[in-house]
Amino acid sequence: MRVHFYLLFLLFIFNFLIINAQQEQSISFDEVLTQVEKNNHTIKISEQDYNAAKADYNQSKAIFLPNITVSHTAITTTNPLMAFGSKLNQEILTQADFNPALLNDPNGIKNFSTKIEVQQPIFNADGIFMRKAAKAKMSAVELQSLRTADYIKLEVTKAYMQLQVAYKAVEVLKKAKEAALENKKIADNNFKQGYMQKADILSVEVHVTEVENQLLTTKSNVKNASDYLLFLMGENNDATLKPSTNLEALINVDLYNEQLSANRADIEAMEKSSEAYTNIHKANKMSYLPKLNAFGSYELYDDKLFGTNAKGYLVGAQLSWNVFDGFKREGKTQKSKAELDKAELSLDQYKNQSQLEFNKAKRQLKDAENKLKLTSLAVQQSNEALRIRSNRFEQGLEKTSDLLISETQYLQKQLEYLQTVFNYNFTKAYVEFLTK
């Protein structure tokens, strides 16, 4: 019976460990990034934006390449003009067909025609600049897609560090709970010996409850941070991710000497966008010039479906010049000029704003570094104060309220330090993001 009980107990422990192993998944930051690059929906959407812009650019090849169409038309008619023309195209016209009676009232005739048409652009100045505009837009979207990937990487860095903070906070609160329960035992023992009042015991129990509530909330934060990281990775499962590395402050003083890069992808994207507007404006101005296009066709006629009894071709060129279109062209030119000016002003504003944001971020990084040192010192001081009060409380020389204040302060300072480490590391990552 006892052996059976031990076997059931071991089976229970084994299943418990298996379930936990399935639910909690250790993962490194590099592994997260690899998954994000493969499966992140925002990155995939930005890639499709580039594909769409590339398709628009490919459409602009039409200003160089011919337009070729093939058609087959079948008609039956008693219309005098159409009947005479159909016979002429079929090369079956005879002297008898010039009889006025037949010309005015012909018999029904069937005509099947196959036509191959070719239109070849030769000179379209506005089309050339519209193609340049499409290429600049494609480059802008590609650069913006790269910047989107950089932003997602920054967001992943933030989410991963938030998960690290959440796990570390759970560790801190577990230790705080153990310390609070230990002090509760001492308080209960002192109460039984008549050294403490009931109100003091209740205060200790309230403190234990508060720590337990914080612990539960922090465990929920772990799950929330894990779910968000899974979302960024494009995963959809119930696993709880656990960082394979601990959160620690990584000081980098070299960042203070970094400068804003003019080659940053988003700035270059804005410049390409301005270039696109420049070419659109030039295209609108070039629309005043004449257009030269060649055309040709090869035609097959018969009175049978897909017949090829009669053949003929037509080749020519057209020089067209739209002299005036009711001020529509002038209005488009004025609009494109306004959009170009707006794009250039937006570019200047974006550069100035980026420099402003970069300077602010570096100051925030310095502030975070200073706060990191002060918070670390505060943790050490509050820990020493708690140690002294705990020893005195164990000897019955310290008030319960003072001990609880020290416990609360030490817990707050530890959590504050974790948040400060997160703020420093994220601000550092943000400065690096702005310098790329």
TAVEN-V291874 format. One record per residue. N is the residue number from 0. SS is DSSP state (a for helix, b for strand, c for the rest). PSI is psi in whole degrees, -180 to 180 (NA if undefined). Layout:
BEGIN
N|SS|PSI, N|SS|PSI
END
This chain:
BEGIN
0|c|-43, 1|a|-38, 2|a|-41, 3|a|-41, 4|a|-43, 5|a|-38, 6|a|-43, 7|a|-39, 8|a|-44, 9|a|-38, 10|a|-40, 11|a|-45, 12|a|-40, 13|a|-46, 14|a|-38, 15|a|-43, 16|a|-38, 17|a|-44, 18|a|-44, 19|a|-39, 20|a|-36, 21|a|-35, 22|a|-32, 23|b|123, 24|b|116, 25|b|136, 26|b|141, 27|c|166, 28|a|-39, 29|a|-38, 30|a|-38, 31|a|-46, 32|a|-40, 33|a|-44, 34|a|-38, 35|a|-45, 36|a|-31, 37|a|-42, 38|a|-6, 39|c|129, 40|a|-37, 41|a|-41, 42|a|-41, 43|a|-39, 44|a|-42, 45|a|-33, 46|a|-37, 47|a|-33, 48|a|-41, 49|a|-42, 50|a|-38, 51|a|-42, 52|a|-37, 53|a|-38, 54|a|-39, 55|a|-40, 56|a|-41, 57|a|-32, 58|a|-28, 59|a|-8, 60|a|-15, 61|a|-20, 62|a|-12, 63|c|-34, 64|c|152, 65|c|158, 66|b|115, 67|b|127, 68|b|147, 69|b|132, 70|b|152, 71|b|124, 72|b|136, 73|b|129, 74|b|158, 75|b|135, 76|b|154, 77|c|9, 78|c|126, 79|a|-48, 80|a|-45, 81|a|-38, 82|a|-45, 83|a|-43, 84|a|-37, 85|a|-43, 86|a|-38, 87|a|-43, 88|a|-33, 89|a|-5, 90|c|39, 91|c|16, 92|c|136, 93|c|173, 94|a|-34, 95|a|-25, 96|a|-12, 97|a|4, 98|c|123, 99|a|-34, 100|a|-41, 101|a|-33, 102|a|-42, 103|a|-30, 104|c|73, 105|c|160, 106|c|159, 107|c|140, 108|b|143, 109|b|142, 110|b|126, 111|b|123, 112|b|135, 113|b|127, 114|b|132, 115|b|118, 116|b|140, 117|b|128, 118|b|122, 119|b|113, 120|b|139, 121|b|-49, 122|b|113, 123|c|91, 124|a|-41, 125|a|-35, 126|a|-35, 127|a|-43, 128|a|-29, 129|a|-34, 130|a|-42, 131|a|-39, 132|a|-41, 133|a|-38, 134|a|-41, 135|a|-40, 136|a|-42, 137|a|-44, 138|a|-39, 139|a|-43, 140|a|-37, 141|a|-45, 142|a|-40, 143|a|-34, 144|a|-40, 145|a|-40, 146|a|-35, 147|a|-42, 148|a|-39, 149|a|-40, 150|a|-42, 151|a|-37, 152|a|-41, 153|a|-42, 154|a|-37, 155|a|-42, 156|a|-44, 157|a|-47, 158|a|-39, 159|a|-42, 160|a|-35, 161|a|-38, 162|a|-40, 163|a|-44, 164|a|-43, 165|a|-44, 166|a|-42, 167|a|-38, 168|a|-37, 169|a|-43, 170|a|-45, 171|a|-44, 172|a|-32, 173|a|-44, 174|a|-39, 175|a|-37, 176|a|-43, 177|a|-44, 178|a|-40, 179|a|-40, 180|a|-37, 181|a|-43, 182|a|-30, 183|a|-39, 184|a|-44, 185|a|-42, 186|a|-42, 187|a|-40, 188|a|-42, 189|a|-33, 190|a|-41, 191|a|-31, 192|c|0, 193|c|16, 194|c|-13, 195|c|157, 196|c|162, 197|a|-36, 198|a|-37, 199|a|-40, 200|a|-42, 201|a|-38, 202|a|-40, 203|a|-42, 204|a|-38, 205|a|-42, 206|a|-42, 207|a|-43, 208|a|-41, 209|a|-42, 210|a|-42, 211|a|-40, 212|a|-42, 213|a|-38, 214|a|-43, 215|a|-42, 216|a|-40, 217|a|-36, 218|a|-37, 219|a|-37, 220|a|-34, 221|a|-47, 222|a|-40, 223|a|-45, 224|a|-38, 225|a|-43, 226|a|-40, 227|a|-38, 228|a|-40, 229|a|-38, 230|a|-45, 231|a|-31, 232|c|-6, 233|c|20, 234|c|154, 235|c|83, 236|c|176, 237|c|10, 238|c|152, 239|b|116, 240|b|146, 241|b|123, 242|b|138, 243|c|-9, 244|c|152, 245|c|157, 246|c|128, 247|c|151, 248|c|128, 249|c|92, 250|c|134, 251|c|95, 252|a|-16, 253|a|-23, 254|a|-24, 255|a|-20, 256|a|-2, 257|c|152, 258|c|157, 259|c|128, 260|c|132, 261|c|-13, 262|c|13, 263|c|141, 264|a|-41, 265|a|-34, 266|a|-43, 267|a|-34, 268|a|-40, 269|a|-40, 270|a|-41, 271|a|-37, 272|a|-41, 273|a|-38, 274|a|-38, 275|a|-44, 276|a|-34, 277|a|-45, 278|a|-33, 279|a|-41, 280|a|-42, 281|a|-39, 282|a|-40, 283|a|-36, 284|a|-36, 285|a|-13, 286|c|-10, 287|c|-21, 288|c|155, 289|c|160, 290|b|141, 291|b|122, 292|b|142, 293|b|154, 294|b|157, 295|b|158, 296|b|150, 297|b|124, 298|b|142, 299|b|131, 300|b|148, 301|b|166, 302|c|9, 303|c|153, 304|c|128, 305|c|29, 306|c|159, 307|c|36, 308|c|-42, 309|b|145, 310|b|156, 311|b|158, 312|b|163, 313|b|129, 314|b|139, 315|b|178, 316|b|151, 317|b|127, 318|b|114, 319|b|146, 320|c|112, 321|c|98, 322|c|-43, 323|c|132, 324|c|37, 325|c|33, 326|c|7, 327|a|-44, 328|a|-41, 329|a|-40, 330|a|-41, 331|a|-38, 332|a|-42, 333|a|-40, 334|a|-44, 335|a|-32, 336|a|-41, 337|a|-41, 338|a|-35, 339|a|-47, 340|a|-41, 341|a|-42, 342|a|-41, 343|a|-41, 344|a|-39, 345|a|-37, 346|a|-46, 347|a|-43, 348|a|-42, 349|a|-40, 350|a|-45, 351|a|-42, 352|a|-39, 353|a|-40, 354|a|-41, 355|a|-45, 356|a|-37, 357|a|-45, 358|a|-41, 359|a|-42, 360|a|-39, 361|a|-38, 362|a|-41, 363|a|-36, 364|a|-42, 365|a|-42, 366|a|-41, 367|a|-36, 368|a|-44, 369|a|-42, 370|a|-32, 371|a|-43, 372|a|-43, 373|a|-40, 374|a|-39, 375|a|-42, 376|a|-39, 377|a|-36, 378|a|-44, 379|a|-43, 380|a|-43, 381|a|-32, 382|a|-43, 383|a|-40, 384|a|-40, 385|a|-40, 386|a|-44, 387|a|-45, 388|a|-35, 389|a|-42, 390|a|-43, 391|a|-37, 392|a|-38, 393|a|-29, 394|c|1, 395|c|21, 396|c|3, 397|c|143, 398|c|148, 399|a|-41, 400|a|-39, 401|a|-39, 402|a|-45, 403|a|-37, 404|a|-42, 405|a|-41, 406|a|-46, 407|a|-43, 408|a|-43, 409|a|-42, 410|a|-45, 411|a|-42, 412|a|-35, 413|a|-45, 414|a|-37, 415|a|-38, 416|a|-42, 417|a|-43, 418|a|-35, 419|a|-40, 420|a|-44, 421|a|-46, 422|a|-41, 423|a|-49, 424|a|-39, 425|a|-41, 426|a|-38, 427|a|-45, 428|a|-35, 429|a|-40, 430|a|-43, 431|a|-38, 432|a|-38, 433|a|-22, 434|a|-12, 435|c|NA
END
